[in-house]
Amino acid sequence: MATVTTNNLQVTAPDTIPTIMRAAVYRGINDVRVETVPVPRISAGEVLIRVACCGVCGTDLKKIHTGSHSAPRIFGHETAGLIAAIGEGVTGWAVGDRVMVYHHAPCGHCYYCRKKTFAQCSEYKRVGCTAGFEPSGGGFAEYVRVMPWIVERALVKIPEGVSFEQAAFVEPVNTVYKAIYNLGLQPDETVLVIGQGPIGILHAALSARTGAKVLTSDLYPQRHTIAAHYGLNHPIDASKEDVAAAARSASEGRGADVVILAVGGNALIRTAIDAARPGGRVVFFAQTQHGEATFDPADVCMDEKTLLGSYSSSFELENDVENLVFGGYRADFDLTRLISHRFSLEEAVEAIHIASNPCAESMKIFIQP
């Protein structure tokens, strides 16, 4: 039996894998229930992970609240844990290894992969981790089955001294790092990040590492206090200030060179476009639901503002992200400071409720099976 304890989080890989486990099962729109389900059985080329922790992601919440995916499913994809069992033919891994796992991996050779738009690869769109039912990540459960192509290309060993919680941020950090990397920010540029939830703070912190001046906007002063831990010191109180006007004031009247919209929904699209300077770029990061949004086409044509999208992670940036997250644990990038709530698996419904109704006191929500 292998037992690992980091940051007071003890996880055991048992000598005998149980046949049943607890999981938060999605049964329909706004209907998640903690149930007893079979432990997934692994086949050749696969591994079984005993989950230590899993972050609650906004994309999981959107699926739960909109019914965009069929039921039943077990969501959760920001997963870190311990290898509990290894299938035939798996090499380079051992029971007891501490790992985090991406739930997607691109094929690496299709048209989209050659163009480095990995999230559009058909292989990437296949989810390769499951706790049962249709593969959907599975991190909101005690055990997760990891399929062969994920084992080969998207299973990551956690270095000694790095906590499971810090490691679970690798996947969300990759999604943010991809957006910042593709922007090619310059030190003389001004960046406005709208929204200072965990993802917004990550966007702002990584933007600041390029040398750019970073403005942060949020309704809650408490979030600006947390952002300050990451060197972000140009807050805009969106509850009192005109965000677009503040961006112009901080950039010699031009507006921000880059505006990153890190808040879901379409309500702030107008604000984001208005806050960008002529010739500036506006990134939609959290607009993952289909629908309609209006904007002034002259902003794009006459003012030459560019609207960009960024979705999911980038396979080619995986090593850079691991170095950042794993190295940052000992330096200035301790991401566990973003965690406001930790819940047991039995409390998963409450965890999802709090994550779905953000307030001044809530940031990143973690489930610890």
C-alpha positions as CSV (number, residue, x, y, z in Angstrom):
1,M,0.0,0.0,0.0
2,A,1.5,3.4,-1.1
3,T,0.5,6.4,1.0
4,V,1.5,10.0,0.2
5,T,0.9,13.1,2.3
6,T,1.4,16.6,1.0
7,N,0.0,19.8,2.4
8,N,-2.0,17.7,5.0
9,L,-3.7,15.8,2.1
10,Q,-3.1,12.1,2.5
11,V,-3.8,9.7,-0.4
12,T,-3.4,6.0,-0.4
13,A,-3.1,3.6,-3.3
14,P,-4.6,0.4,-1.8
15,D,-3.1,-3.1,-2.3
16,T,-6.5,-4.2,-3.5
17,I,-8.6,-1.9,-5.6
18,P,-12.2,-1.7,-4.3
19,T,-15.1,-2.6,-6.6
20,I,-17.3,0.5,-5.7
21,M,-16.6,4.1,-4.9
22,R,-18.3,7.4,-4.4
23,A,-18.8,10.0,-7.2
24,A,-20.7,13.2,-7.9
25,V,-22.9,12.1,-10.8
26,Y,-24.5,14.5,-13.2
27,R,-28.1,13.3,-13.8
28,G,-29.6,16.2,-15.7
29,I,-29.7,20.0,-15.7
30,N,-28.8,21.3,-12.3
31,D,-29.0,17.8,-10.9
32,V,-25.8,16.4,-9.4
33,R,-26.0,13.6,-6.8
34,V,-23.3,11.9,-4.8
35,E,-23.8,8.2,-5.5
36,T,-22.1,4.8,-5.2
37,V,-20.8,3.6,-8.5
38,P,-18.4,0.9,-9.8
39,V,-14.8,1.6,-9.8
40,P,-13.8,1.8,-13.4
41,R,-11.8,-1.2,-14.7
42,I,-8.7,-0.6,-16.7
43,S,-7.5,-2.4,-19.8
44,A,-4.1,-2.8,-21.5
45,G,-2.2,0.5,-21.8
46,E,-4.3,2.2,-19.2
47,V,-3.8,3.4,-15.6
48,L,-6.1,3.9,-12.7
49,I,-5.7,7.0,-10.6
50,R,-6.7,7.4,-7.0
51,V,-7.9,11.0,-7.0
52,A,-6.3,13.3,-4.4
53,C,-8.0,16.5,-5.5
54,C,-9.9,18.1,-8.4
55,G,-10.5,21.7,-9.1
56,V,-14.0,22.8,-10.1
57,C,-13.8,24.5,-13.6
58,G,-16.3,26.9,-15.1
59,T,-16.7,24.7,-18.1
60,D,-17.9,21.8,-15.9
61,L,-20.4,24.2,-14.3
62,K,-21.7,25.4,-17.7
63,K,-22.3,21.8,-18.7
64,I,-24.2,21.1,-15.5
65,H,-26.4,24.2,-15.8
66,T,-27.2,24.1,-19.5
67,G,-27.6,20.4,-20.2
68,S,-25.2,20.7,-23.2
69,H,-24.1,17.1,-22.4
70,S,-26.1,13.9,-22.0
71,A,-26.6,12.3,-18.6
72,P,-25.4,10.5,-16.7
73,R,-21.8,11.7,-16.5
74,I,-19.0,12.3,-14.0
75,F,-17.3,15.6,-14.6
76,G,-14.1,17.1,-13.2
77,H,-10.8,17.4,-15.2
78,E,-8.4,19.4,-13.1
79,T,-7.2,16.2,-11.5
80,A,-4.2,15.2,-9.5
81,G,-3.7,11.9,-7.6
82,L,-1.8,8.7,-7.1
83,I,-1.4,5.8,-9.6
84,A,-3.4,2.9,-8.0
85,A,-3.1,0.3,-10.8
86,I,-1.3,-0.1,-14.1
87,G,-2.6,-2.0,-17.1
88,E,-0.6,-4.5,-19.2
89,G,2.0,-2.9,-21.4
90,V,2.3,0.4,-19.5
91,T,6.0,1.3,-19.1
92,G,7.6,4.2,-17.3
93,W,5.0,4.4,-14.5
94,A,4.6,2.7,-11.2
95,V,1.9,2.3,-8.6
96,G,2.3,5.1,-6.1
97,D,3.6,7.6,-8.6
98,R,2.1,11.1,-8.0
99,V,0.6,12.5,-11.2
100,M,-1.7,15.1,-12.7
101,V,-3.5,14.3,-15.9
102,Y,-4.8,16.2,-18.9
103,H,-8.1,14.8,-20.1
104,H,-7.3,15.7,-23.8
105,A,-4.3,15.0,-26.0
106,P,-4.0,15.9,-29.7
107,C,-2.9,13.4,-32.4
108,G,0.1,15.7,-33.3
109,H,-0.1,15.1,-37.1
110,C,-3.5,16.2,-38.5
111,Y,-4.1,19.5,-40.3
112,Y,-5.1,21.3,-37.1
113,C,-2.1,20.0,-35.2
114,R,0.3,21.1,-38.0
115,K,-1.3,24.6,-37.7
116,K,-0.8,24.4,-33.9
117,T,-4.6,24.8,-33.2
118,F,-4.5,21.6,-31.1
119,A,-7.9,22.1,-29.5
120,Q,-9.6,21.7,-32.9
121,C,-8.0,18.3,-33.5
122,S,-10.6,15.5,-33.6
123,E,-8.4,13.3,-31.4
124,Y,-8.1,16.1,-28.9
125,K,-11.9,16.5,-28.7
126,R,-12.1,12.9,-27.4
127,V,-12.0,12.8,-23.6
128,G,-9.6,10.2,-22.4
129,C,-10.4,10.1,-18.7
130,T,-13.5,8.6,-17.1
131,A,-14.9,7.6,-13.7
132,G,-17.7,5.8,-15.5
133,F,-20.4,6.5,-18.0
134,E,-19.5,8.7,-21.0
135,P,-15.9,9.9,-20.6
136,S,-16.1,13.4,-19.1
137,G,-13.0,13.8,-17.0
138,G,-14.1,11.9,-13.9
139,G,-12.2,13.9,-11.3
140,F,-15.3,14.3,-9.1
141,A,-14.9,10.7,-8.0
142,E,-12.5,8.5,-6.0
143,Y,-10.9,6.8,-9.0
144,V,-10.3,7.8,-12.6
145,R,-9.5,5.5,-15.5
146,V,-6.9,7.0,-17.9
147,M,-7.0,5.8,-21.5
148,P,-3.9,4.8,-23.5
149,W,-3.4,7.9,-25.6
150,I,-3.6,10.0,-22.5
151,V,-1.1,7.7,-20.6
152,E,1.3,8.1,-23.5
153,R,1.0,11.8,-24.1
154,A,-0.7,13.6,-21.3
155,L,0.1,12.0,-17.9
156,V,2.5,14.2,-15.9
157,K,4.6,13.2,-12.9
158,I,4.5,15.5,-10.0
159,P,7.9,16.4,-8.6
160,E,8.8,15.8,-5.0
161,G,7.8,18.7,-2.8
162,V,5.0,19.9,-5.0
163,S,1.5,19.5,-3.6
164,F,-1.4,17.8,-5.3
165,E,-3.3,21.0,-5.2
166,Q,-0.5,23.0,-6.9
167,A,-0.2,20.3,-9.5
168,A,-3.9,20.3,-10.3
169,F,-3.5,23.8,-11.6
170,V,-1.3,22.6,-14.5
171,E,-4.2,22.1,-16.9
172,P,-6.0,25.5,-16.2
173,V,-2.6,27.3,-16.3
174,N,-1.9,25.8,-19.7
175,T,-5.1,27.2,-21.1
176,V,-4.2,30.7,-19.9
177,Y,-0.5,30.4,-20.8
178,K,-1.6,29.5,-24.4
179,A,-3.6,32.7,-24.7
180,I,-0.8,34.9,-23.3
181,Y,1.8,33.1,-25.5
182,N,-0.2,33.7,-28.7
183,L,-0.7,37.4,-27.9
184,G,3.1,38.0,-28.0
185,L,2.9,40.8,-25.5
186,Q,5.5,43.5,-25.5
187,P,6.9,45.4,-22.4
188,D,5.5,48.7,-23.7
189,E,2.0,47.4,-23.9
190,T,-0.9,47.9,-21.5
191,V,-3.2,44.9,-20.8
192,L,-6.6,45.0,-19.2
193,V,-7.9,41.8,-17.7
194,I,-11.7,41.9,-17.0
195,G,-12.6,39.6,-14.1
196,Q,-10.3,38.6,-11.2
197,G,-11.6,35.2,-10.4
198,P,-8.9,32.5,-10.4
199,I,-8.6,32.4,-14.2
200,G,-8.6,36.2,-14.5
201,I,-5.8,36.4,-11.9
202,L,-3.8,33.8,-13.9
203,H,-4.2,35.9,-17.0
204,A,-3.1,39.0,-15.3
205,A,-0.2,37.4,-13.5
206,L,1.2,35.7,-16.7
207,S,0.7,38.9,-18.7
208,A,2.7,40.8,-16.0
209,R,5.6,38.3,-16.5
210,T,6.1,39.6,-20.0
211,G,6.9,43.1,-18.7
212,A,3.6,44.6,-19.9
213,K,1.6,47.0,-17.6
214,V,-1.4,45.1,-16.4
215,L,-4.7,46.6,-15.2
216,T,-7.2,44.3,-13.4
217,S,-11.0,44.9,-13.2
218,D,-13.4,43.3,-10.8
219,L,-16.5,44.1,-8.8
220,Y,-15.0,42.8,-5.6
221,P,-12.1,44.6,-3.8
222,Q,-11.3,41.3,-2.0
223,R,-10.2,39.8,-5.3
224,H,-7.9,42.6,-5.9
225,T,-6.3,41.9,-2.6
226,I,-5.6,38.3,-3.7
227,A,-4.3,39.6,-7.0
228,A,-1.8,41.8,-5.2
229,H,-0.1,38.6,-4.0
230,Y,0.9,38.0,-7.6
231,G,2.3,41.5,-8.1
232,L,-0.8,43.0,-9.7
233,N,-1.1,46.6,-8.5
234,H,-3.3,48.5,-10.9
235,P,-6.8,47.5,-9.8
236,I,-10.0,49.0,-11.2
237,D,-13.1,48.8,-9.0
238,A,-15.7,47.9,-11.6
239,S,-18.5,48.6,-9.0
240,K,-17.6,52.3,-8.9
241,E,-15.5,53.1,-12.0
242,D,-16.0,53.2,-15.7
243,V,-13.7,50.4,-16.8
244,A,-13.1,51.6,-20.3
245,A,-12.4,55.2,-19.1
246,A,-10.0,53.9,-16.5
247,A,-8.1,51.9,-19.2
248,R,-7.8,55.0,-21.3
249,S,-6.6,57.0,-18.4
250,A,-3.9,54.5,-17.6
251,S,-2.7,54.5,-21.3
252,E,-2.3,58.1,-22.2
253,G,-5.8,58.2,-23.5
254,R,-5.4,55.4,-26.0
255,G,-7.1,52.5,-24.3
256,A,-5.5,49.1,-23.6
257,D,-3.4,47.4,-26.2
258,V,-4.9,44.1,-25.2
259,V,-8.2,43.4,-23.3
260,I,-8.7,39.9,-22.0
261,L,-12.3,39.0,-21.1
262,A,-12.1,36.4,-18.4
263,V,-15.7,36.5,-17.4
264,G,-18.3,34.1,-18.9
265,G,-21.4,35.4,-20.7
266,N,-21.6,38.3,-23.2
267,A,-22.6,41.2,-20.9
268,L,-19.1,42.6,-20.9
269,I,-18.2,42.2,-24.6
270,R,-19.1,45.8,-25.2
271,T,-17.0,47.0,-22.3
272,A,-14.0,45.0,-23.5
273,I,-14.2,46.4,-27.1
274,D,-14.6,49.9,-25.8
275,A,-11.6,49.6,-23.5
276,A,-9.3,48.5,-26.3
277,R,-7.3,51.2,-28.2
278,P,-7.6,51.6,-32.0
279,G,-5.6,48.7,-33.4
280,G,-5.8,46.8,-30.2
281,R,-6.7,43.2,-29.5
282,V,-9.6,41.8,-27.6
283,V,-9.5,38.2,-26.4
284,F,-12.6,36.2,-25.6
285,F,-11.5,33.5,-23.2
286,A,-14.6,32.5,-21.2
287,Q,-17.2,32.8,-24.0
288,T,-17.7,29.0,-24.5
289,Q,-21.5,28.9,-24.9
290,H,-23.2,29.4,-28.2
291,G,-25.5,32.4,-28.7
292,E,-25.5,35.8,-30.2
293,A,-23.7,39.0,-29.3
294,T,-23.8,42.4,-30.9
295,F,-20.9,44.8,-31.5
296,D,-20.2,47.8,-33.7
297,P,-18.5,46.5,-36.8
298,A,-16.8,49.8,-37.3
299,D,-14.8,49.0,-34.2
300,V,-13.2,46.2,-36.2
301,C,-13.1,47.9,-39.6
302,M,-12.4,51.6,-39.0
303,D,-10.7,51.3,-35.6
304,E,-8.9,48.1,-36.7
305,K,-9.6,46.3,-33.4
306,T,-9.0,42.6,-33.6
307,L,-11.3,40.1,-31.9
308,L,-9.5,36.8,-30.9
309,G,-10.6,33.6,-29.3
310,S,-8.5,31.2,-27.1
311,Y,-9.8,27.9,-26.0
312,S,-8.4,25.0,-24.0
313,S,-4.7,24.0,-23.7
314,S,-1.7,23.8,-26.1
315,F,0.3,20.6,-26.3
316,E,3.4,22.3,-27.4
317,L,3.5,24.5,-24.3
318,E,3.2,21.6,-21.8
319,N,6.9,21.7,-20.7
320,D,6.9,25.4,-20.2
321,V,3.7,25.2,-18.1
322,E,5.0,22.4,-16.0
323,N,8.2,24.3,-15.3
324,L,6.2,27.4,-14.3
325,V,3.7,25.6,-12.0
326,F,6.1,23.2,-10.4
327,G,8.9,25.8,-10.0
328,G,6.5,28.5,-8.9
329,Y,5.4,26.4,-5.9
330,R,8.7,27.4,-4.3
331,A,8.9,30.9,-5.6
332,D,6.3,33.5,-6.4
333,F,3.7,31.4,-8.1
334,D,2.0,29.5,-5.3
335,L,-1.4,28.9,-6.8
336,T,-2.9,27.3,-3.7
337,R,-3.4,30.9,-2.5
338,L,-6.3,31.0,-5.1
339,I,-8.2,28.2,-3.3
340,S,-10.9,29.6,-1.1
341,H,-12.9,26.4,-0.4
342,R,-12.1,22.8,0.0
343,F,-14.8,20.2,0.1
344,S,-15.0,16.4,0.6
345,L,-16.5,14.4,-2.2
346,E,-19.6,13.9,0.0
347,E,-20.0,17.7,-0.1
348,A,-19.6,18.0,-3.9
349,V,-23.1,19.3,-4.4
350,E,-22.4,22.2,-2.1
351,A,-19.0,22.7,-3.8
352,I,-20.7,23.0,-7.2
353,H,-23.3,25.4,-5.7
354,I,-20.7,27.8,-4.3
355,A,-18.6,27.7,-7.5
356,S,-21.8,28.4,-9.5
357,N,-22.6,31.5,-7.4
358,P,-19.4,33.4,-7.0
359,C,-19.1,36.1,-4.4
360,A,-16.4,38.2,-2.8
361,E,-15.2,35.4,-0.6
362,S,-15.2,32.6,-3.2
363,M,-12.3,31.9,-5.5
364,K,-11.1,28.5,-6.6
365,I,-13.1,25.6,-5.3
366,F,-11.5,22.2,-4.8
367,I,-13.0,18.7,-4.2
368,Q,-10.9,16.3,-2.3
369,P,-12.3,12.7,-2.6
